[in-house]
Amino acid sequence: MLFRSDRVTAQTCGGCTVELFVADGAAGTYGEGTLFIGSAVADAGGLATITPAAAAGPRVITAVAIDGMGNTSEFSRNVTLPG
């Protein structure tokens, strides 16, 4: 995931939905999401740009990708979203 000011950019399969969550663990670990904060559908090249719900300060986030058949990926590695 890449961060630009108030946006998160993720690479996934074309047409897949990426959902962002506040993570249940520290950055660099794997875990699960605890609070949904945004989603976007990736373009044909697999690029999804998400504007997460506003919050004060940095927070640790994770994501999943969902394909057109409803298959869901594992949660991504947790990363820190700058505040």
N, C-alpha and C positions, 0 to 999 in steps of 0.2 A: 504494500500500500504506500502511496505517496501522499504527502500533505502539502496543500497550497492555501495559505490563509485559512479560510473557513470551509475548505473542501477536502474530501478524501477521494483519491483516484485508485481504482483497483483493476487488475487484469484478470479476466475470467473467460469463459466461453461466450461466443457471440450470442446475443439474445438471452443470456442467463441473467437472473436477478441476483444482486449482491445485497445482503442485509447486514447492517452494522449494529453492534451491541456494546454496551459497557461490559468489560470483561470481569470475571470473578477472581482473577489472579494477577500476578505481577507481569510487567512487560518482559518479553522473551520466553515466557512459559506458554503452555497450552492449557485451555480450560473450556469454560462455557460462557455464554452471554447471560447477563442478568437483567439488562434493560435495553429494549429496542430503541435505537436513536436515528434510524434512517435507512433508506434503500434506494436503489436505482436499477434500471435495466441496462445491460451492456449493449453497446452498438455492435454492428456486424464484425468489427475487429476485436471485440471482447473488452473494450474499455468502458468502465462504469465510473461516473463521477457523482459523488454523494455529498449533499450538504447536511451534516448531522444536526440534530436538535441542539440548540444553544445550551451551554453550561459554562459556569465560571471555572477558570483554571484548567490545567491539563488533566487528562483522564486516560486510563488504559482501555483500549478497545480491541474487539475481535470481530470477525466477519464469517459469513457462510455464503456459498453460491448455490443457487437453485436453478436447475435446468428446466427446459420446457416440459419435461415429463414429470416434474415434481421431485426429482432426485436431489438430495441435499448433500453438500460436501461436509467434511469435518470442519470444526471451527478452526480458523487460522491461528497462527502464533500471535499472541497478544503484543500490541505495540502502543506506545504512548502518543496520544493525539495532543499536540501543543494547545495551550489554552489561550 
